């Protein structure tokens, strides 16, 4: 049940973040659910491997390269999910930041209820 709740929260966060940003487009609820699923899977399986592989670069940039990795994963998700598109790398970085903020706020609201 918790996994389903987290998936729905992430889908809502994707929709809200895409609504706020003009460079990101989500065509509907199913695209938001698919995007949330793909981003979750990428964060669970691909991101840890990429973080280990890019550890020296991440250390040199004091962790700022993590933003680039997040943007690349967002762009990969936009290539895989029909109905979800990101205009470019910088929009992907901004989307990742806004998505993290909105997701955190929604999680806090759900836990408080």
C-alpha positions as CSV (number, residue, x, y, z in Angstrom):
1,X,0.0,0.0,0.0
2,X,2.9,2.4,0.8
3,X,4.4,1.8,-2.6
4,X,1.2,2.6,-4.3
5,X,0.9,5.8,-2.2
6,X,4.4,6.8,-3.1
7,X,3.8,6.2,-6.8
8,X,0.6,8.4,-6.8
9,X,2.4,11.1,-4.9
10,X,5.2,11.1,-7.4
11,X,2.7,11.2,-10.3
12,X,1.0,14.2,-8.8
13,X,4.4,15.9,-8.2
14,X,5.3,15.2,-11.9
15,X,2.0,16.8,-13.0
16,X,2.4,19.8,-10.8
17,X,6.0,20.3,-11.8
18,X,5.2,20.0,-15.5
19,X,2.3,22.5,-15.0
20,X,4.7,25.1,-13.5
21,X,7.5,24.7,-16.1
22,X,6.9,25.7,-19.7
23,X,9.7,23.5,-21.0
24,X,8.2,20.3,-19.7
25,X,5.0,18.7,-21.0
26,X,2.9,15.8,-19.6
27,X,-0.1,14.9,-21.8
28,X,-2.3,13.4,-19.1
29,X,-2.7,11.3,-16.0
30,X,-1.4,8.1,-17.6
31,X,1.7,9.9,-18.8
32,X,2.3,11.2,-15.3
33,X,1.9,7.8,-13.8
34,X,4.2,6.3,-16.4
35,X,6.8,9.0,-15.8
36,X,6.6,8.5,-12.1
37,X,7.1,4.7,-12.6
38,X,10.1,5.2,-15.0
39,X,11.8,7.8,-12.8
40,X,11.3,5.6,-9.8
41,X,12.8,2.6,-11.6
42,X,15.7,4.7,-12.9
43,X,16.4,6.1,-9.5
44,X,16.3,2.6,-7.9
45,X,18.5,0.7,-10.4
46,X,20.5,3.1,-12.7
47,X,21.2,6.1,-10.5
48,X,23.3,4.2,-7.9
49,X,25.5,2.7,-10.6
50,X,26.0,6.1,-12.2
51,X,26.8,7.7,-8.9
52,X,29.5,5.1,-8.2
53,X,30.9,5.4,-11.7
54,X,31.1,9.2,-11.6
55,X,32.3,9.4,-8.0
56,X,35.6,11.1,-8.8
57,X,33.8,13.8,-11.0
58,X,31.2,14.2,-8.3
59,X,33.9,14.8,-5.7
60,X,35.7,17.3,-7.9
61,X,32.5,19.3,-8.4
62,X,31.5,19.0,-4.7
63,X,28.4,17.0,-5.5
64,X,27.1,19.4,-8.2
65,X,27.5,16.7,-10.9
66,X,24.6,14.9,-9.2
67,X,22.3,17.6,-10.7
68,X,23.6,16.7,-14.2
69,X,23.0,13.0,-13.5
70,X,19.4,13.7,-12.4
71,X,18.9,15.7,-15.5
72,X,20.2,12.9,-17.7
73,X,17.8,10.5,-16.0
74,X,14.9,12.9,-16.6
75,X,15.9,13.1,-20.3
76,X,16.1,9.3,-20.5
77,X,12.6,9.1,-18.9
78,X,11.3,11.6,-21.5
79,X,12.7,9.4,-24.3
80,X,11.0,6.3,-22.9
81,X,7.6,7.6,-21.7
82,X,5.1,8.6,-24.4
83,X,3.3,11.8,-23.5
84,X,6.2,13.2,-21.4
85,X,8.7,15.6,-23.0
86,X,11.4,17.9,-21.8
87,X,12.7,20.6,-24.0
88,X,16.4,20.4,-23.1
89,X,19.1,19.7,-20.5
90,X,18.5,22.9,-18.5
91,X,14.8,22.3,-18.3
92,X,15.5,18.8,-17.1
93,X,17.7,20.3,-14.3
94,X,15.0,22.8,-13.3
95,X,12.4,20.0,-13.5
96,X,14.4,17.7,-11.2
97,X,14.8,20.5,-8.6
98,X,11.1,21.5,-8.7
99,X,10.0,17.8,-8.7
100,X,12.1,17.1,-5.6
101,X,10.6,20.1,-3.8
102,X,7.0,19.3,-4.7
103,X,7.5,15.6,-3.9
104,X,8.8,16.5,-0.5
105,X,6.0,18.9,0.3
106,X,3.3,16.3,-0.8
107,X,5.0,13.6,1.2
108,X,4.9,15.9,4.3
109,X,1.2,16.6,3.7
110,X,0.3,12.9,3.4
111,X,2.3,12.0,6.5
112,X,0.7,14.8,8.5
113,X,-2.8,13.6,7.6
